[in-house]
Amino acid sequence: MTPKEFVMRLQAAVVDENYAIYRDLFMHTSIEKASDPYWKRALALYNSFSLEQKEVFFEVIHQISVDTVSNILGVIDGVNSVEGIEAELVLKYDDEEPPLSGDLQSLFLTEEEKREKMN
């Protein structure tokens, strides 16, 4: 697996699939059917939004996912630091060489930028 393949699969599995799940949950779950107090509050907030505000809400969810994945990839690449992690992190797929890590954050952000331009 190449770093680009990894980034694209991660983008699909984490950003795209989770976005679709959250969008579906917010759009199709009634407060009465929710049992978790957190979800009841979140659904009440969502239901108080206008249609335009709901779309902005989903844009925020998407951006938070992108930022989170980007930051984690930056940690794996050694670009972003995490207190207490001093050693170099290396991400490998199976025992393939070279490792996947090194430029994952840049690849991810480049792919995300391409997708934004298409929309």
Secondary structure, 3 states (H helix, E strand, C coil): CCHHHHHHHHHHHHHHHHHHHHHHHHHHCCHHHCCCHHHHHHHHHHHCCCHHHHHHHHHHHHHHHHHHHHHHHHHHHCCCCCCCCCCCCCCCCCCCCCCCCCCHHHHHHHHHHHHHHHC
